[in-house]
Amino acid sequence: PNRRLEIIGDSYACGYGVESSSVQCDSLRPSENADKAFGALLAQDLQAEYHLEAFSGKGIIRNWGEKTVTSADPFPPLFDQTLCRDAKSAWDFTKWTPHAVIIHLGLNDFSTAPEASQKEFARAYLELIKHIRDKYPKTVIVCAAPTEQFGLATLLDKVVEKANDAGDKDVILLTYP
């Protein structure tokens, strides 16, 4: 395909529970299917090749269910890796360059107590945007968030504004109900 998308995200991006007939958290992993998640469906609609980097439960600074406001192993370092459980497996960013990167992260940071610090979350999210920009200088970066959960869309609006004010006009916010 002529178009390329890279999807970075959490359980929404992995398709966690997408094939389940119920909403029982204990039983959703067996019904996970990334091919039926939003990134794969969007790529199909756009006739685009896509690359998915997703890990259910990961956040920008705090993973789901952590007992502290930060986690020892949040999502951002995974962006540079080929294998999520092997920190030495470096991804070669010169081999495949997307036209757009969609980031769908942040829900896990705020979904259980104690919530992440909004200030630290915004700082780390902006760092991730800058890191993606370093790897892909001409790629559009889309920060996606639901409008109704945890005030994430409002927080990301400020993060995107900071990126734009710093001169990166190819960072945009996409909100959904």
Beta strands, then each sheet from edge to edge (+ up, - down):
strand 1: 3-9
strand 2: 48-54
strand 3: 81-83
strand 4: 86-90
strand 5: 100-104
strand 6: 140-146
strand 7: 171-176
sheet 1: 2+ 1+ 5+ 6+ 7+
sheet 2: 3+ 4-
end
